[in-house]
């Protein structure tokens, strides 16, 4: 029914592909939190932070749990491509204001769970002998920001 609406469609993916596509989003949400939730088309304007976020994304994609699908995704992921994907996602979700939804949902409602997911990804990577440097740095910056009184 959703796909038949002619407005949107519901993609069907294998579960491993879905996991790879979803797990890394939380690193991007952490970066967006640090950037105060810019429009997706502007997500890469802070080049240093965006590069850090993409490094974290690649680390999550490359976790052993994601298998070969994750390894391929990590190899294919780059700053320009991921930024373009987010800009397209924002356009595809109109009239929903995607970043306003993400600010509400990931910047508030489920923020603690998002951060825990990132900590779990760090632990999983370290258990595999990976440094997870970009993800640890990104997470540290978010946690330091959270510790500053508003």
N, CA, C and O atoms as CSV, one atom per row, in Angstrom:
chain,resi,resn,atom,element,x,y,z
A,1,UNK,N,N,0.834,-1.179,0.000
A,1,UNK,CA,C,0.000,0.000,0.000
A,1,UNK,C,C,0.887,1.254,0.000
A,1,UNK,O,O,0.627,2.198,-0.746
A,2,UNK,N,N,1.943,1.262,0.844
A,2,UNK,CA,C,2.820,2.427,0.925
A,2,UNK,C,C,3.438,2.697,-0.442
A,2,UNK,O,O,3.429,3.833,-0.916
A,3,UNK,N,N,3.977,1.652,-1.077
A,3,UNK,CA,C,4.605,1.816,-2.378
A,3,UNK,C,C,3.590,2.185,-3.454
A,3,UNK,O,O,3.928,2.892,-4.403
A,4,UNK,N,N,2.376,1.725,-3.323
A,4,UNK,CA,C,1.345,1.987,-4.322
A,4,UNK,C,C,0.825,3.417,-4.279
A,4,UNK,O,O,0.078,3.826,-5.168
A,5,UNK,N,N,1.202,4.176,-3.270
A,5,UNK,CA,C,0.709,5.544,-3.134
A,5,UNK,C,C,1.173,6.431,-4.291
A,5,UNK,O,O,0.550,7.451,-4.585
A,6,UNK,N,N,2.260,6.040,-4.938
A,6,UNK,CA,C,2.797,6.860,-6.019
A,6,UNK,C,C,3.647,8.009,-5.524
A,6,UNK,O,O,4.311,8.673,-6.319
A,7,UNK,N,N,3.639,8.255,-4.235
A,7,UNK,CA,C,4.432,9.328,-3.647
A,7,UNK,C,C,5.739,8.781,-3.106
A,7,UNK,O,O,6.805,9.347,-3.349
A,8,UNK,N,N,5.659,7.703,-2.388
A,8,UNK,CA,C,6.815,7.086,-1.766
A,8,UNK,C,C,6.824,5.605,-2.096
A,8,UNK,O,O,5.843,5.049,-2.591
A,9,UNK,N,N,7.948,4.988,-1.811
A,9,UNK,CA,C,8.001,3.550,-1.980
A,9,UNK,C,C,8.774,2.957,-0.819
A,9,UNK,O,O,9.649,3.596,-0.234
A,10,UNK,N,N,8.440,1.753,-0.509
A,10,UNK,CA,C,9.082,1.051,0.592
A,10,UNK,C,C,10.116,0.098,0.007
A,10,UNK,O,O,9.751,-0.900,-0.614
A,11,UNK,N,N,11.403,0.391,0.196
A,11,UNK,CA,C,12.416,-0.503,-0.359
A,11,UNK,C,C,12.497,-1.803,0.445
A,11,UNK,O,O,12.299,-1.805,1.660
A,12,UNK,N,N,12.784,-2.880,-0.229
A,12,UNK,CA,C,12.960,-4.168,0.426
A,12,UNK,C,C,14.419,-4.556,0.242
A,12,UNK,O,O,14.920,-4.626,-0.881
A,13,UNK,N,N,15.102,-4.811,1.374
A,13,UNK,CA,C,16.522,-5.121,1.350
A,13,UNK,C,C,16.778,-6.369,2.177
A,13,UNK,O,O,16.008,-6.687,3.083
A,14,UNK,N,N,17.861,-7.079,1.868
A,14,UNK,CA,C,18.276,-8.163,2.755
A,14,UNK,C,C,18.649,-7.578,4.123
A,14,UNK,O,O,19.108,-6.438,4.206
A,15,UNK,N,N,18.455,-8.343,5.175
A,15,UNK,CA,C,18.657,-7.817,6.527
A,15,UNK,C,C,20.084,-7.327,6.762
A,15,UNK,O,O,20.272,-6.316,7.438
A,16,UNK,N,N,21.087,-8.008,6.230
A,16,UNK,CA,C,22.465,-7.563,6.422
A,16,UNK,C,C,22.694,-6.222,5.741
A,16,UNK,O,O,23.362,-5.355,6.304
A,17,UNK,N,N,22.155,-6.034,4.548
A,17,UNK,CA,C,22.289,-4.751,3.866
A,17,UNK,C,C,21.594,-3.655,4.666
A,17,UNK,O,O,22.106,-2.541,4.781
A,18,UNK,N,N,20.429,-3.975,5.216
A,18,UNK,CA,C,19.706,-3.008,6.037
A,18,UNK,C,C,20.538,-2.614,7.256
A,18,UNK,O,O,20.605,-1.438,7.613
A,19,UNK,N,N,21.165,-3.596,7.888
A,19,UNK,CA,C,22.002,-3.314,9.064
A,19,UNK,C,C,23.167,-2.401,8.696
A,19,UNK,O,O,23.462,-1.445,9.413
A,20,UNK,N,N,23.823,-2.695,7.583
A,20,UNK,CA,C,24.943,-1.853,7.133
A,20,UNK,C,C,24.453,-0.441,6.823
A,20,UNK,O,O,25.118,0.536,7.168
A,21,UNK,N,N,23.308,-0.330,6.181
A,21,UNK,CA,C,22.760,0.976,5.815
A,21,UNK,C,C,22.298,1.785,7.021
A,21,UNK,O,O,22.299,3.016,6.979
A,22,UNK,N,N,21.910,1.118,8.075
A,22,UNK,CA,C,21.358,1.798,9.249
A,22,UNK,C,C,22.395,2.092,10.321
A,22,UNK,O,O,22.394,3.182,10.894
A,23,UNK,N,N,23.266,1.158,10.600
A,23,UNK,CA,C,24.176,1.268,11.743
A,23,UNK,C,C,25.052,2.509,11.697
A,23,UNK,O,O,25.341,3.101,12.737
A,24,UNK,N,N,25.473,2.905,10.516
A,24,UNK,CA,C,26.389,4.041,10.412
A,24,UNK,C,C,25.696,5.394,10.571
A,24,UNK,O,O,26.357,6.396,10.844
A,25,UNK,N,N,24.386,5.433,10.406
A,25,UNK,CA,C,23.680,6.714,10.477
A,25,UNK,C,C,23.914,7.432,11.801
A,25,UNK,O,O,23.913,8.662,11.854
A,26,UNK,N,N,24.111,6.674,12.855
A,26,UNK,CA,C,24.244,7.282,14.175
A,26,UNK,C,C,25.529,8.094,14.311
A,26,UNK,O,O,25.583,9.039,15.099
A,27,UNK,N,N,26.561,7.737,13.552
A,27,UNK,CA,C,27.770,8.560,13.529
A,27,UNK,C,C,27.473,9.892,12.842
A,27,UNK,O,O,27.956,10.939,13.273
A,28,UNK,N,N,26.686,9.849,11.785
A,28,UNK,CA,C,26.310,11.085,11.097
A,28,UNK,C,C,25.425,11.938,12.001
A,28,UNK,O,O,25.569,13.160,12.037
A,29,UNK,N,N,24.513,11.301,12.730
A,29,UNK,CA,C,23.668,12.060,13.651
A,29,UNK,C,C,24.513,12.728,14.732
A,29,UNK,O,O,24.216,13.851,15.140
A,30,UNK,N,N,25.561,12.051,15.200
A,30,UNK,CA,C,26.452,12.657,16.196
A,30,UNK,C,C,27.132,13.889,15.613
A,30,UNK,O,O,27.244,14.916,16.283
A,31,UNK,N,N,27.586,13.789,14.371
A,31,UNK,CA,C,28.210,14.947,13.721
A,31,UNK,C,C,27.195,16.069,13.541
A,31,UNK,O,O,27.514,17.238,13.757
A,32,UNK,N,N,25.979,15.719,13.148
A,32,UNK,CA,C,24.933,16.732,12.989
A,32,UNK,C,C,24.637,17.425,14.318
A,32,UNK,O,O,24.395,18.631,14.362
A,33,UNK,N,N,24.660,16.658,15.380
A,33,UNK,CA,C,24.455,17.237,16.710
A,33,UNK,C,C,25.529,18.296,16.984
A,33,UNK,O,O,25.224,19.377,17.486
A,34,UNK,N,N,26.778,17.981,16.653
A,34,UNK,CA,C,27.872,18.933,16.857
A,34,UNK,C,C,27.756,20.154,15.951
A,34,UNK,O,O,28.223,21.238,16.300
A,35,UNK,N,N,27.129,19.974,14.779
A,35,UNK,CA,C,26.956,21.077,13.822
A,35,UNK,C,C,25.633,21.804,14.015
A,35,UNK,O,O,25.295,22.686,13.226
A,36,UNK,N,N,24.889,21.453,15.038
A,36,UNK,CA,C,23.579,22.030,15.323
A,36,UNK,C,C,22.576,21.751,14.199
A,36,UNK,O,O,21.798,22.623,13.813
A,37,UNK,N,N,22.611,20.535,13.690
A,37,UNK,CA,C,21.616,20.011,12.750
A,37,UNK,C,C,21.432,20.879,11.502
A,37,UNK,O,O,20.354,21.429,11.278
A,38,UNK,N,N,22.486,20.998,10.692
A,38,UNK,CA,C,22.348,21.781,9.453
A,38,UNK,C,C,21.454,21.050,8.454
A,38,UNK,O,O,21.196,19.855,8.601
A,39,UNK,N,N,20.989,21.762,7.452
A,39,UNK,CA,C,20.308,21.112,6.338
A,39,UNK,C,C,21.269,20.066,5.763
A,39,UNK,O,O,22.483,20.272,5.748
A,40,UNK,N,N,20.733,18.976,5.305
A,40,UNK,CA,C,21.583,17.909,4.768
A,40,UNK,C,C,22.436,18.393,3.603
A,40,UNK,O,O,23.561,17.925,3.425
A,41,UNK,N,N,21.922,19.309,2.821
A,41,UNK,CA,C,22.701,19.844,1.701
A,41,UNK,C,C,23.941,20.593,2.188
A,41,UNK,O,O,24.869,20.821,1.411
A,42,UNK,N,N,23.966,20.978,3.469
A,42,UNK,CA,C,25.098,21.716,4.051
A,42,UNK,C,C,25.934,20.872,5.004
A,42,UNK,O,O,26.790,21.391,5.721
A,43,UNK,N,N,25.682,19.588,5.005
A,43,UNK,CA,C,26.262,18.701,6.018
A,43,UNK,C,C,27.791,18.635,5.965
A,43,UNK,O,O,28.427,18.366,6.984
A,44,UNK,N,N,28.379,18.873,4.817
A,44,UNK,CA,C,29.832,18.746,4.671
A,44,UNK,C,C,30.558,20.084,4.726
A,44,UNK,O,O,31.750,20.144,4.425
A,45,UNK,N,N,29.870,21.155,5.105
A,45,UNK,CA,C,30.519,22.479,5.109
A,45,UNK,C,C,31.657,22.567,6.120
A,45,UNK,O,O,32.641,23.265,5.875
A,46,UNK,N,N,31.542,21.871,7.254
A,46,UNK,CA,C,32.646,21.791,8.206
A,46,UNK,C,C,33.478,20.586,7.779
A,46,UNK,O,O,33.231,19.460,8.213
A,47,UNK,N,N,34.458,20.837,6.928
A,47,UNK,CA,C,35.213,19.756,6.282
A,47,UNK,C,C,35.903,18.849,7.295
A,47,UNK,O,O,35.918,17.631,7.119
A,48,UNK,N,N,36.466,19.416,8.338
A,48,UNK,CA,C,37.181,18.605,9.339
A,48,UNK,C,C,36.218,17.679,10.057
A,48,UNK,O,O,36.497,16.490,10.211
A,49,UNK,N,N,35.090,18.210,10.498
A,49,UNK,CA,C,34.119,17.395,11.218
A,49,UNK,C,C,33.488,16.361,10.287
A,49,UNK,O,O,33.266,15.220,10.692
A,50,UNK,N,N,33.200,16.746,9.056
A,50,UNK,CA,C,32.603,15.810,8.109
A,50,UNK,C,C,33.575,14.664,7.813
A,50,UNK,O,O,33.163,13.507,7.725
A,51,UNK,N,N,34.845,14.980,7.662
A,51,UNK,CA,C,35.848,13.949,7.427
A,51,UNK,C,C,35.908,12.981,8.607
A,51,UNK,O,O,36.022,11.770,8.416
A,52,UNK,N,N,35.830,13.511,9.813
A,52,UNK,CA,C,35.815,12.673,11.010
A,52,UNK,C,C,34.573,11.784,11.016
A,52,UNK,O,O,34.659,10.592,11.310
A,53,UNK,N,N,33.432,12.360,10.694
A,53,UNK,CA,C,32.179,11.586,10.662
A,53,UNK,C,C,32.250,10.468,9.629
A,53,UNK,O,O,31.820,9.347,9.899
A,54,UNK,N,N,32.782,10.761,8.463
A,54,UNK,CA,C,32.885,9.740,7.411
A,54,UNK,C,C,33.864,8.646,7.844
A,54,UNK,O,O,33.631,7.471,7.559
A,55,UNK,N,N,34.935,9.003,8.516
A,55,UNK,CA,C,35.840,7.985,9.061
A,55,UNK,C,C,35.131,7.088,10.059
A,55,UNK,O,O,35.345,5.875,10.071
A,56,UNK,N,N,34.281,7.682,10.901
A,56,UNK,CA,C,33.500,6.905,11.866
A,56,UNK,C,C,32.509,5.995,11.149
A,56,UNK,O,O,32.332,4.838,11.532
A,57,UNK,N,N,31.869,6.514,10.116
A,57,UNK,CA,C,30.930,5.722,9.313
A,57,UNK,C,C,31.636,4.501,8.736
A,57,UNK,O,O,31.132,3.383,8.832
A,58,UNK,N,N,32.801,4.719,8.137
A,58,UNK,CA,C,33.539,3.626,7.522
A,58,UNK,C,C,33.949,2.587,8.569
A,58,UNK,O,O,33.946,1.387,8.291
A,59,UNK,N,N,34.298,3.048,9.764
A,59,UNK,CA,C,34.647,2.116,10.829
A,59,UNK,C,C,33.466,1.243,11.227
A,59,UNK,O,O,33.624,0.045,11.460
A,60,UNK,N,N,32.296,1.839,11.304
A,60,UNK,CA,C,31.087,1.080,11.648
A,60,UNK,C,C,30.733,0.118,10.524
A,60,UNK,O,O,30.421,-1.046,10.777
A,61,UNK,N,N,30.778,0.592,9.299
A,61,UNK,CA,C,30.460,-0.279,8.167
A,61,UNK,C,C,31.396,-1.485,8.113
A,61,UNK,O,O,30.982,-2.582,7.739
A,62,UNK,N,N,32.649,-1.277,8.486
A,62,UNK,CA,C,33.658,-2.325,8.401
A,62,UNK,C,C,33.672,-3.308,9.548
A,62,UNK,O,O,34.525,-4.194,9.585
A,63,UNK,N,N,32.749,-3.178,10.486
A,63,UNK,CA,C,32.702,-4.139,11.593
A,63,UNK,C,C,32.438,-5.542,11.065
A,63,UNK,O,O,31.697,-5.718,10.098
A,64,UNK,N,N,33.036,-6.526,11.690
A,64,UNK,CA,C,32.903,-7.908,11.259
A,64,UNK,C,C,31.472,-8.389,11.156
A,64,UNK,O,O,31.155,-9.217,10.302
A,65,UNK,N,N,30.611,-7.886,12.008
A,65,UNK,CA,C,29.209,-8.304,11.988
A,65,UNK,C,C,28.546,-7.990,10.652
A,65,UNK,O,O,27.555,-8.622,10.286
A,66,UNK,N,N,29.089,-7.014,9.922
A,66,UNK,CA,C,28.517,-6.610,8.644
A,66,UNK,C,C,29.080,-7.389,7.465
A,66,UNK,O,O,28.628,-7.206,6.335
A,67,UNK,N,N,30.052,-8.248,7.708
A,67,UNK,CA,C,30.570,-9.137,6.676
A,67,UNK,C,C,31.088,-8.412,5.452
A,67,UNK,O,O,31.505,-7.256,5.514
A,68,UNK,N,N,31.050,-9.129,4.331
A,68,UNK,CA,C,31.555,-8.597,3.068
A,68,UNK,C,C,30.751,-7.391,2.600
A,68,UNK,O,O,31.302,-6.476,1.989
A,69,UNK,N,N,29.448,-7.385,2.884
A,69,UNK,CA,C,28.604,-6.243,2.506
A,69,UNK,C,C,29.134,-4.974,3.161
A,69,UNK,O,O,29.232,-3.929,2.518
A,70,UNK,N,N,29.474,-5.070,4.434
A,70,UNK,CA,C,30.010,-3.919,5.152
A,70,UNK,C,C,31.373,-3.504,4.646
A,70,UNK,O,O,31.659,-2.312,4.530
A,71,UNK,N,N,32.225,-4.484,4.341
A,71,UNK,CA,C,33.551,-4.166,3.804
A,71,UNK,C,C,33.439,-3.419,2.478
A,71,UNK,O,O,34.165,-2.454,2.239
A,72,UNK,N,N,32.534,-3.867,1.625
A,72,UNK,CA,C,32.326,-3.196,0.341
A,72,UNK,C,C,31.776,-1.788,0.548
A,72,UNK,O,O,32.189,-0.846,-0.127
A,73,UNK,N,N,30.845,-1.653,1.482
A,73,UNK,CA,C,30.281,-0.328,1.759
A,73,UNK,C,C,31.365,0.613,2.277
A,73,UNK,O,O,31.445,1.763,1.847
A,74,UNK,N,N,32.203,0.127,3.202
A,74,UNK,CA,C,33.275,0.958,3.760
A,74,UNK,C,C,34.253,1.382,2.668
A,74,UNK,O,O,34.728,2.518,2.664
A,75,UNK,N,N,34.552,0.476,1.745
A,75,UNK,CA,C,35.474,0.804,0.647
A,75,UNK,C,C,34.888,1.848,-0.297
A,75,UNK,O,O,35.613,2.676,-0.848
A,76,UNK,N,N,33.585,1.802,-0.475
A,76,UNK,CA,C,32.924,2.709,-1.419
A,76,UNK,C,C,32.556,4.055,-0.800
A,76,UNK,O,O,32.305,5.015,-1.529
A,77,UNK,N,N,32.519,4.145,0.511
A,77,UNK,CA,C,32.083,5.369,1.183
A,77,UNK,C,C,33.171,6.433,1.124
A,77,UNK,O,O,34.338,6.171,1.412
A,78,UNK,N,N,32.761,7.641,0.743
A,78,UNK,CA,C,33.666,8.791,0.770
A,78,UNK,C,C,32.858,10.037,1.146
A,78,UNK,O,O,31.628,10.006,1.183
A,79,UNK,N,N,33.556,11.108,1.419
A,79,UNK,CA,C,32.899,12.317,1.923
A,79,UNK,C,C,31.883,12.883,0.943
A,79,UNK,O,O,30.759,13.202,1.329
A,80,UNK,N,N,32.268,13.010,-0.317
A,80,UNK,CA,C,31.363,13.598,-1.303
A,80,UNK,C,C,30.146,12.712,-1.534
A,80,UNK,O,O,29.020,13.204,-1.600
A,81,UNK,N,N,30.367,11.426,-1.656
A,81,UNK,CA,C,29.263,10.501,-1.908
A,81,UNK,C,C,28.269,10.442,-0.765
A,81,UNK,O,O,27.059,10.436,-0.987
A,82,UNK,N,N,28.780,10.399,0.464
A,82,UNK,CA,C,27.876,10.338,1.618
A,82,UNK,C,C,27.111,11.646,1.778
A,82,UNK,O,O,25.926,11.637,2.109
A,83,UNK,N,N,27.784,12.769,1.545
A,83,UNK,CA,C,27.091,14.062,1.607
A,83,UNK,C,C,25.990,14.137,0.553
A,83,UNK,O,O,24.893,14.619,0.833
A,84,UNK,N,N,26.278,13.664,-0.650
A,84,UNK,CA,C,25.270,13.671,-1.715
A,84,UNK,C,C,24.105,12.758,-1.357
A,84,UNK,O,O,22.952,13.086,-1.636
A,85,UNK,N,N,24.400,11.607,-0.737
A,85,UNK,CA,C,23.334,10.685,-0.330
A,85,UNK,C,C,22.405,11.356,0.683
A,85,UNK,O,O,21.184,11.240,0.581
A,86,UNK,N,N,22.982,12.052,1.652
A,86,UNK,CA,C,22.155,12.731,2.656
A,86,UNK,C,C,21.340,13.860,2.040
A,86,UNK,O,O,20.177,14.047,2.397
A,87,UNK,N,N,21.929,14.608,1.126
A,87,UNK,CA,C,21.179,15.678,0.468
A,87,UNK,C,C,20.007,15.096,-0.325
A,87,UNK,O,O,18.915,15.663,-0.327
A,88,UNK,N,N,20.233,13.975,-0.991
A,88,UNK,CA,C,19.149,13.324,-1.741
A,88,UNK,C,C,18.080,12.793,-0.792
A,88,UNK,O,O,16.888,12.886,-1.084
A,89,UNK,N,N,18.501,12.239,0.337
A,89,UNK,CA,C,17.550,11.726,1.329
A,89,UNK,C,C,16.655,12.858,1.820
A,89,UNK,O,O,15.442,12.698,1.948
A,90,UNK,N,N,17.272,13.998,2.092
A,90,UNK,CA,C,16.501,15.155,2.547
A,90,UNK,C,C,15.465,15.560,1.507
A,90,UNK,O,O,14.311,15.829,1.842
A,91,UNK,N,N,15.876,15.601,0.260
A,91,UNK,CA,C,14.959,15.969,-0.828
A,91,UNK,C,C,13.852,14.931,-0.985
A,91,UNK,O,O,12.692,15.277,-1.205
A,92,UNK,N,N,14.219,13.657,-0.870
A,92,UNK,CA,C,13.239,12.573,-1.029
A,92,UNK,C,C,12.185,12.552,0.072
A,92,UNK,O,O,11.081,12.051,-0.140
A,93,UNK,N,N,12.510,13.082,1.226
A,93,UNK,CA,C,11.560,13.033,2.349
A,93,UNK,C,C,10.627,14.243,2.409
A,93,UNK,O,O,9.727,14.293,3.248
A,94,UNK,N,N,10.839,15.212,1.525
A,94,UNK,CA,C,9.942,16.377,1.519
A,94,UNK,C,C,8.495,15.920,1.336
A,94,UNK,O,O,8.248,14.986,0.573
A,95,UNK,N,N,7.576,16.518,1.981
A,95,UNK,CA,C,7.639,17.799,2.687
A,95,UNK,C,C,8.121,17.695,4.144
A,95,UNK,O,O,8.159,18.701,4.852
A,96,UNK,N,N,8.484,16.498,4.589
A,96,UNK,CA,C,9.039,16.367,5.938
A,96,UNK,C,C,10.351,17.133,6.009
A,96,UNK,O,O,11.207,16.989,5.136
A,97,UNK,N,N,10.506,17.931,7.027
A,97,UNK,CA,C,11.779,18.613,7.280
A,97,UNK,C,C,12.676,17.613,7.991
A,97,UNK,O,O,12.628,17.492,9.215
A,98,UNK,N,N,13.491,16.898,7.229
A,98,UNK,CA,C,14.264,15.772,7.744
A,98,UNK,C,C,15.139,16.142,8.930
A,98,UNK,O,O,15.121,15.452,9.949
A,99,UNK,N,N,15.898,17.210,8.815
A,99,UNK,CA,C,16.797,17.545,9.919
A,99,UNK,C,C,16.040,18.050,11.149
A,99,UNK,O,O,16.527,17.888,12.268
A,100,UNK,N,N,14.892,18.643,10.977
A,100,UNK,CA,C,14.092,19.012,12.149
A,100,UNK,C,C,13.586,17.752,12.851
A,100,UNK,O,O,13.563,17.682,14.080
A,101,UNK,N,N,13.184,16.762,12.060
A,101,UNK,CA,C,12.794,15.482,12.655
A,101,UNK,C,C,13.993,14.850,13.357
A,101,UNK,O,O,13.872,14.391,14.494
A,102,UNK,N,N,15.148,14.821,12.690
A,102,UNK,CA,C,16.338,14.221,13.301
A,102,UNK,C,C,16.753,14.965,14.562
A,102,UNK,O,O,17.171,14.342,15.537
A,103,UNK,N,N,16.645,16.288,14.554
A,103,UNK,CA,C,16.965,17.077,15.751
A,103,UNK,C,C,16.066,16.659,16.912
A,103,UNK,O,O,16.538,16.452,18.030
A,104,UNK,N,N,14.775,16.538,16.640
A,104,UNK,CA,C,13.823,16.134,17.670
A,104,UNK,C,C,14.084,14.699,18.134
A,104,UNK,O,O,14.164,14.420,19.331
A,105,UNK,N,N,14.213,13.803,17.164
A,105,UNK,CA,C,14.281,12.381,17.497
A,105,UNK,C,C,15.673,11.976,17.989
A,105,UNK,O,O,15.804,11.415,19.077
A,106,UNK,N,N,16.707,12.257,17.200
A,106,UNK,CA,C,18.060,11.813,17.543
A,106,UNK,C,C,18.805,12.825,18.402
A,106,UNK,O,O,19.751,12.463,19.101
A,107,UNK,N,N,18.394,14.076,18.361
A,107,UNK,CA,C,19.022,15.086,19.195
A,107,UNK,C,C,18.397,15.171,20.573
A,107,UNK,O,O,18.930,15.846,21.453
A,108,UNK,N,N,17.284,14.503,20.772
A,108,UNK,CA,C,16.606,14.564,22.056
A,108,UNK,C,C,16.037,13.232,22.483
A,108,UNK,O,O,16.559,12.580,23.387
A,109,UNK,N,N,14.966,12.835,21.830
A,109,UNK,CA,C,14.177,11.682,22.249
A,109,UNK,C,C,14.994,10.399,22.421
A,109,UNK,O,O,14.867,9.730,23.446
A,110,UNK,N,N,15.823,10.044,21.447
A,110,UNK,CA,C,16.586,8.792,21.523
A,110,UNK,C,C,18.101,9.045,21.561
A,110,UNK,O,O,18.889,8.160,21.229
A,111,UNK,N,N,18.492,10.232,21.961
A,111,UNK,CA,C,19.892,10.621,21.951
A,111,UNK,C,C,20.766,9.687,22.786
A,111,UNK,O,O,21.845,9.294,22.342
A,112,UNK,N,N,20.323,9.332,23.970
A,112,UNK,CA,C,21.120,8.453,24.834
A,112,UNK,C,C,21.313,7.079,24.185
A,112,UNK,O,O,22.394,6.497,24.267
A,113,UNK,N,N,20.269,6.570,23.547
A,113,UNK,CA,C,20.386,5.278,22.871
A,113,UNK,C,C,21.342,5.374,21.677
A,113,UNK,O,O,22.119,4.453,21.429
A,114,UNK,N,N,21.285,6.475,20.947
A,114,UNK,CA,C,22.196,6.673,19.814
A,114,UNK,C,C,23.641,6.638,20.297
A,114,UNK,O,O,24.482,5.971,19.694
A,115,UNK,N,N,23.929,7.346,21.371
A,115,UNK,CA,C,25.292,7.389,21.898
A,115,UNK,C,C,25.725,6.013,22.396
A,115,UNK,O,O,26.880,5.625,22.224
A,116,UNK,N,N,24.809,5.281,23.008
A,116,UNK,CA,C,25.143,3.933,23.466
A,116,UNK,C,C,25.464,3.032,22.274
A,116,UNK,O,O,26.387,2.219,22.339
A,117,UNK,N,N,24.712,3.173,21.197
A,117,UNK,CA,C,24.997,2.402,19.985
A,117,UNK,C,C,26.414,2.685,19.499
A,117,UNK,O,O,27.128,1.762,19.107
A,118,UNK,N,N,26.825,3.946,19.519
A,118,UNK,CA,C,28.179,4.288,19.084
A,118,UNK,C,C,29.225,3.690,20.019
A,118,UNK,O,O,30.257,3.201,19.559
A,119,UNK,N,N,28.968,3.724,21.328
A,119,UNK,CA,C,29.895,3.087,22.277
A,119,UNK,C,C,29.970,1.583,22.023
A,119,UNK,O,O,31.047,0.992,22.102
A,120,UNK,N,N,28.838,0.967,21.720
A,120,UNK,CA,C,28.816,-0.466,21.411
A,120,UNK,C,C,29.613,-0.762,20.140
A,120,UNK,O,O,30.294,-1.784,20.056
A,121,UNK,N,N,29.528,0.122,19.161
A,121,UNK,CA,C,30.307,-0.054,17.931
A,121,UNK,C,C,31.804,0.060,18.211
A,121,UNK,O,O,32.598,-0.701,17.658
A,122,UNK,N,N,32.188,1.000,19.062
A,122,UNK,CA,C,33.593,1.119,19.456
A,122,UNK,C,C,34.045,-0.184,20.108
A,122,UNK,O,O,35.091,-0.726,19.752
A,123,UNK,N,N,33.265,-0.686,21.056
A,123,UNK,CA,C,33.629,-1.920,21.759
A,123,UNK,C,C,33.733,-3.093,20.787
A,123,UNK,O,O,34.656,-3.902,20.885
A,124,UNK,N,N,32.794,-3.189,19.853
A,124,UNK,CA,C,32.829,-4.277,18.872
A,124,UNK,C,C,34.077,-4.178,18.006
A,124,UNK,O,O,34.738,-5.183,17.743
A,125,UNK,N,N,34.393,-2.987,17.572
A,125,UNK,CA,C,35.584,-2.800,16.753
A,125,UNK,C,C,36.854,-3.118,17.513
A,125,UNK,O,O,37.741,-3.796,16.995
A,126,UNK,N,N,36.942,-2.636,18.731
A,126,UNK,CA,C,38.129,-2.916,19.538
A,126,UNK,C,C,38.269,-4.411,19.813
A,126,UNK,O,O,39.385,-4.930,19.848
A,127,UNK,N,N,37.159,-5.104,20.007
A,127,UNK,CA,C,37.196,-6.554,20.209
A,127,UNK,C,C,37.743,-7.268,18.977
A,127,UNK,O,O,38.268,-8.376,19.083
A,128,UNK,N,N,37.621,-6.639,17.809
A,128,UNK,CA,C,38.161,-7.185,16.563
A,128,UNK,C,C,39.581,-6.701,16.305
A,128,UNK,O,O,40.176,-7.035,15.280
A,129,UNK,N,N,40.128,-5.911,17.238
A,129,UNK,CA,C,41.487,-5.406,17.083
A,129,UNK,C,C,41.586,-4.120,16.282
A,129,UNK,O,O,42.682,-3.720,15.887
A,130,UNK,N,N,40.451,-3.464,16.035
A,130,UNK,CA,C,40.435,-2.215,15.285
A,130,UNK,C,C,40.537,-1.044,16.260
A,130,UNK,O,O,40.051,-1.131,17.387
A,131,UNK,N,N,41.163,0.042,15.834
A,131,UNK,CA,C,41.341,1.190,16.724
A,131,UNK,C,C,40.086,2.037,16.864
A,131,UNK,O,O,39.865,2.635,17.917
A,132,UNK,N,N,39.266,2.100,15.835
A,132,UNK,CA,C,38.025,2.896,15.833
A,132,UNK,C,C,38.305,4.352,16.207
A,132,UNK,O,O,37.490,4.996,16.868
A,133,UNK,N,N,39.449,4.862,15.786
A,133,UNK,CA,C,39.907,6.199,16.180
A,133,UNK,C,C,38.908,7.293,15.819
A,133,UNK,O,O,38.581,8.130,16.660
A,134,UNK,N,N,38.424,7.299,14.592
A,134,UNK,CA,C,37.496,8.363,14.185
A,134,UNK,C,C,36.222,8.314,15.004
A,134,UNK,O,O,35.737,9.353,15.451
A,135,UNK,N,N,35.678,7.137,15.208
A,135,UNK,CA,C,34.441,7.017,15.974
A,135,UNK,C,C,34.671,7.414,17.429
A,135,UNK,O,O,33.834,8.103,18.012
A,136,UNK,N,N,35.778,6.999,18.022
A,136,UNK,CA,C,36.064,7.375,19.411
A,136,UNK,C,C,36.231,8.888,19.541
A,136,UNK,O,O,35.759,9.481,20.511
A,137,UNK,N,N,36.892,9.510,18.581
A,137,UNK,CA,C,37.077,10.964,18.610
A,137,UNK,C,C,35.745,11.684,18.474
A,137,UNK,O,O,35.465,12.631,19.209
A,138,UNK,N,N,34.929,11.233,17.535
A,138,UNK,CA,C,33.603,11.834,17.341
A,138,UNK,C,C,32.751,11.685,18.598
A,138,UNK,O,O,32.121,12.645,19.043
A,139,UNK,N,N,32.732,10.500,19.159
A,139,UNK,CA,C,31.948,10.248,20.362
A,139,UNK,C,C,32.439,11.088,21.534
A,139,UNK,O,O,31.635,11.612,22.305
A,140,UNK,N,N,33.746,11.217,21.670
A,140,UNK,CA,C,34.311,12.045,22.748
A,140,UNK,C,C,33.863,13.496,22.606
A,140,UNK,O,O,33.517,14.141,23.595
A,141,UNK,N,N,33.870,14.005,21.381
A,141,UNK,CA,C,33.444,15.392,21.159
A,141,UNK,C,C,31.969,15.587,21.514
A,141,UNK,O,O,31.598,16.597,22.112
A,142,UNK,N,N,31.139,14.621,21.146
A,142,UNK,CA,C,29.713,14.708,21.479
A,142,UNK,C,C,29.519,14.640,22.991
A,142,UNK,O,O,28.751,15.420,23.553
A,143,UNK,N,N,30.200,13.726,23.641
A,143,UNK,CA,C,30.043,13.578,25.097
A,143,UNK,C,C,30.574,14.802,25.839
A,143,UNK,O,O,30.008,15.200,26.857
A,144,UNK,N,N,31.648,15.397,25.342
A,144,UNK,CA,C,32.160,16.630,25.956
A,144,UNK,C,C,31.143,17.754,25.793
A,144,UNK,O,O,30.923,18.531,26.722
A,145,UNK,N,N,30.526,17.844,24.625
A,145,UNK,CA,C,29.498,18.869,24.407
A,145,UNK,C,C,28.312,18.646,25.333
A,145,UNK,O,O,27.762,19.593,25.894
A,146,UNK,N,N,27.924,17.382,25.488
A,146,UNK,CA,C,26.796,17.054,26.363
A,146,UNK,C,C,27.079,17.427,27.814
A,146,UNK,O,O,26.160,17.742,28.570
A,147,UNK,N,N,28.360,17.391,28.202
A,147,UNK,CA,C,28.727,17.669,29.585
A,147,UNK,C,C,28.710,19.162,29.911
A,147,UNK,O,O,28.710,19.541,31.083
A,148,UNK,N,N,28.697,20.006,28.888
A,148,UNK,CA,C,28.681,21.471,29.097
A,148,UNK,C,C,27.257,21.872,29.458
A,148,UNK,O,O,26.324,21.583,28.710
A,149,UNK,N,N,27.080,22.544,30.612
A,149,UNK,CA,C,25.733,22.986,31.000
A,149,UNK,C,C,25.162,23.964,29.978
A,149,UNK,O,O,25.871,24.826,29.458
A,150,UNK,N,N,23.879,23.815,29.703
A,150,UNK,CA,C,23.217,24.690,28.719
A,150,UNK,C,C,22.986,26.067,29.247
A,150,UNK,O,O,22.441,26.915,28.541
